[in-house]
């Protein structure tokens, strides 16, 4: 079952912050986050392995609440290069990921 | 290091023809995944291998689709016969259990 991402789309000005949420109806062991630019392949950003753990990638960080089966991606002081579609990939008991429908992020100058 | 390599990058074929997509994973990665991406259905996992062995092919849409991984450095996804609804971007990804690294994809158009 596909995880639910929100919002579906967000438009920001350069320097603004954004939060993307991901929730699953299944128990999670980890969560992956990816970014895909138009016409390109998804790029791995980070993986969160433990409940409550936060990881960072430049000014992009994420949290993982194992009990709530939720993860959030935080983009701080967004840059033009952050534009793209962000996918969460919750990792359940099976080894494969089930990707969310994506959140389209547009950063304007 | 070279990333995941896929070929061809673009494929245009006619309905009923056989299509073979190829993938070379990153050396040392023991997981290989095949995905399909369309506007309507998003990014779907078709099949994945661990140490060259198919683990889960439940995402393969029909018997027309088959995938093989004869060795650690090569995998193929075959569609026979192809249909217009198979038109999509097909990605191959590899990993070692801590993130997946995607190839550039093959854009398949079936006329």
Interface residues (C-beta under 8 A of the other chain):
Chain A: X2 X32 X34 X40 X41 X42 X43 X44 X46 X47 X87 X89 X94 X95 X96 X97 X98 X99 X101 X102
Chain B: X31 X33 X42 X43 X45 X48 X50 X55 X56 X91 X93 X97 X98 X99 X100 X101 X102 X103 X104 X105
